[in-house]
C-alpha cells in the first residue's frame, strides 16, 4: 500500500510541469494568447498503533490502529499573456468573488472592534 502511495506522488511530480502553469497558446487576431494559472499541491498523512484497555479495566488483546491521509490540488487562473506586434502584455485576472469576501471580512472585523470598544467605554 505504501508503495502505491509513493507511485501516486511520482505521477503528480511528473504532471507538475511548466505546461501545468502556462496553458496552450492560442492565436487570436494576430496575437498569441497564453493563459497562466497558479497550481498548488498539499498532502498530509498520519498513523498510529498501540495497545488499549477496555473501559472496565479488563485486559483485552492487543488492539489499536489508526491511519489517515488526504490531499488537495488547486488550479486557479491568474493572468493572460498577450504577445503581439506591439510587445508582450500581462493582463491579470481579477477574482471579484474573492475580493468581495475579503471586503466583507474586513467590514465584519471593523464592526466587531467598534462594537467592542463602545461596550468597553460604556462599562467604565
Protein Blocks (a to p, Z undefined) as FASTA:
>chain_A
ZZmmmmmmmmmmmmmcfklmmccdddeehiacdddddddddddddddddddddfkopacd
deddddddddddddddfbdcdddfkbccddddddfklmmmmmmmmmmmmmmmmmmmmmmm
mmZZ
